[in-house]
């Protein structure tokens, strides 16, 4: 792509990461709301977003999986502009919705291997480098279930719920979607809270969430 993309660090130019860009736009809205919204909309244009829903991760690796924070950024930009100008740009929120639903569907279908609300397969933490590439098959065999990836997806569902509820104030068509996002969040939250002995990611002995390698399929 050859668009003008917000890059705060000149030493990295023209390298960009879409999830970094999401955070940059939340800061930019205080300076230029129109530019912040345009930058987020770039990521879901057909020139950028894959027909199956994923968006480019990096300039040098479109296929990597990064924290799905675009819905969070769109919601923050909408709310911040509303606080500045007294009203929110519903048209902007509506223009983001379909692309965000496609992105969410890609995560649900590609990164939840067992359909249980537990996600894995990507660089999904806050720059936490692992001892192996989580995008590749595990050297141990089995499947990796990531507490950070699952947490990000729970947040993704909550922000989609907020966006759908906001849009439903003017268009009731979005109410069924809001219900679905709430259901999906409940599923993910349950998976996170279940103790690892019960095939979740919470360890009650340690009092922390762990990534888990499943060497056998669970049902």
Long-range contacts (C-beta under 8 A, 24 or more apart in sequence): 1-42, 1-47, 1-48, 1-56, 3-42, 5-39, 5-42, 6-35, 6-39, 14-59, 15-58, 15-59, 15-60, 16-58, 16-59, 17-57, 17-58, 17-59, 17-66, 18-43, 18-55, 18-56, 18-57, 18-58, 18-66, 18-70, 19-57, 19-66, 19-67, 19-68, 19-69, 19-70, 22-69, 22-70, 22-72, 22-73, 23-69, 23-73, 25-73, 25-77, 26-73, 26-76, 26-77, 26-80, 29-76, 29-77, 29-80, 29-81, 29-84, 30-80, 30-84, 33-77, 33-80, 33-81, 33-84, 33-85, 33-89, 36-77, 37-77, 37-81, 37-89, 37-92, 40-70, 40-73, 40-74, 40-77, 40-96, 41-92, 41-95, 41-96, 43-70, 43-99, 44-70, 44-96, 44-98, 44-99, 44-100, 44-102, 44-103, 45-99, 49-99, 49-102, 49-103, 50-106, 52-102, 52-106, 52-110, 53-102, 53-103, 53-104, 53-105, 53-106, 53-107, 54-103, 54-106, 54-110, 55-103, 63-135, 64-122, 64-123, 64-135, 65-111, 65-121, 65-122, 65-123, 65-124, 65-135, 65-149, 66-122, 66-123, 66-124, 67-124, 67-125, 67-148, 67-149, 67-152, 68-103, 68-104, 68-107, 68-152, 68-153, 68-156, 69-152, 69-155, 69-156, 70-96, 70-100, 70-103, 71-96, 71-100, 71-103, 71-104, 71-156, 71-159, 71-160, 71-163, 72-155, 72-156, 72-159, 74-100, 74-159, 74-163, 75-159, 75-162, 75-163, 78-163, 78-166, 88-166, 90-166, 90-167, 90-170, 93-163, 93-166, 93-167, 94-167, 94-171, 96-163, 97-163, 97-164, 97-167, 97-174, 100-160, 100-163, 101-160, 101-177, 104-156, 104-157, 104-160, 107-153, 107-156, 108-184, 111-149, 111-153, 112-153, 113-143, 114-143, 114-217, 114-218, 116-187, 116-191, 116-199, 116-218, 117-150, 117-153, 117-184, 117-187, 117-188, 117-190, 117-191, 118-145, 118-150, 118-188, 118-191, 118-192, 118-200, 118-201, 119-145, 119-146, 119-149, 119-150, 119-152, 119-153, 120-144, 120-145, 120-146, 120-149, 120-211, 121-146, 121-149, 122-146, 122-149, 124-148, 124-149, 124-152, 138-213, 140-213, 140-215, 141-215, 142-213, 142-214, 142-215, 142-216, 143-213, 143-214, 144-211, 144-212, 144-213, 145-201, 145-211, 145-212, 145-213, 145-214, 146-211, 147-192, 147-201, 147-209, 147-210, 147-211, 148-211, 150-188, 150-191, 150-192, 150-201, 151-192, 151-209, 153-188, 154-185, 154-188, 154-189, 154-192, 157-181, 157-182, 157-184, 157-185, 157-188, 158-185, 161-185
